[in-house]
Amino acid sequence: MQRPVKPVRRKWRPPLALVIGGTLAVVLLLPLFGIVYLRLWGNVLGWGEAAWLIGWLAVVATALLGFLLWRLVLRPVYALTAYARAMKAGQDAPAPAHFGTPELGALGASVMAMGDSLHSRAEGMKAYADHVAHELTSPLTAIQGAAELLNAGASGEDARVLTTTITQATARMQALLDDLGHHAQAASSAGVGVCRLGDVADALDVGLAIEVVQDGEVPLAGADLATILTQLARNAAEHGAHHLTLSVSGRTLKISDDGPGISAGNRTRVFDPFFTTRREAGGTGMGLSIVRSLVQARGGRISLLEDGPGASFLIAFD
């Protein structure tokens, strides 16, 4: 689960161009001011007093410029650098609260968002690896146990049952590995694309009727949309659906089926990897997770709706 990014405190700060331009202007004008001042007041106050006053003015101006540069530029850069180093080391560092200029504020917000995204992705990969190890352990244990019994001399009906166990466990491991490959492929963006829903739907052969209620363009490549619809159709058919309804409205795509729907207790988990109610029938629980990864990789989001007896999903693009 991705951590919320701490927002950058919105306060007015001078643009970086104004800070740099003002500093250069002071550096340029201060010597000119000193020359003019010394020329005009040297004979009045005395050359020594005028020079002394100009020197103190230069010291004060330099100190003021130094303070402004430290507060508006150096301090935010140091804070952002410390935050990035802490994130690199895997530490949960506090994010900088504000920045000196709008440009540094935008940079800081981007760096913090990237850091939180990488942190969440690392946590997700760890949890994902744990799920994979757990899912592969069961069929692997079954294969190992059956092989040991066969080596011990099992024969006849016992040998046939053990052989069937090995075959079924191998098939489940192969199905898991195939879906893991599809999941990894879906998570990598293939770039932008546009296709027409009706054209993609007409080319599908998924074992249930597909009806396009409202046709239109979808901001996805045709192959990506075909993969999404195939996964959703296969998942619907496995749960008893016979009809799939598709509708495009603006930059959203609605997919509904006439199946039994999803129970309230499972609604929050349907997109989790390896979650399935059909484990005994060979379900891997990766279908909807593959769809979500593919949609997110293309800049969209998918949600489960509550407006029908069957299952309804809404895919939206910004």
Secondary structure as GFF3:
##gff-version 3
##sequence-region A 1 318
A	DSSP	alpha_helix	16	45	.	.	.	ID=ss1
A	DSSP	alpha_helix	47	69	.	.	.	ID=ss2
A	DSSP	pi_helix	70	74	.	.	.	ID=ss3
A	DSSP	alpha_helix	75	88	.	.	.	ID=ss4
A	DSSP	alpha_helix	102	151	.	.	.	ID=ss5
A	DSSP	alpha_helix	156	186	.	.	.	ID=ss6
A	DSSP	beta_strand	195	196	.	.	.	ID=ss7
A	DSSP	alpha_helix	197	202	.	.	.	ID=ss8
A	DSSP	beta_strand	209	214	.	.	.	ID=ss9
A	DSSP	beta_strand	217	218	.	.	.	ID=ss10
A	DSSP	alpha_helix	222	238	.	.	.	ID=ss11
A	DSSP	beta_strand	243	249	.	.	.	ID=ss12
A	DSSP	beta_strand	252	257	.	.	.	ID=ss13
A	DSSP	three_ten_helix	264	266	.	.	.	ID=ss14
A	DSSP	alpha_helix	287	297	.	.	.	ID=ss15
A	DSSP	beta_strand	300	304	.	.	.	ID=ss16
A	DSSP	beta_strand	312	317	.	.	.	ID=ss17
###
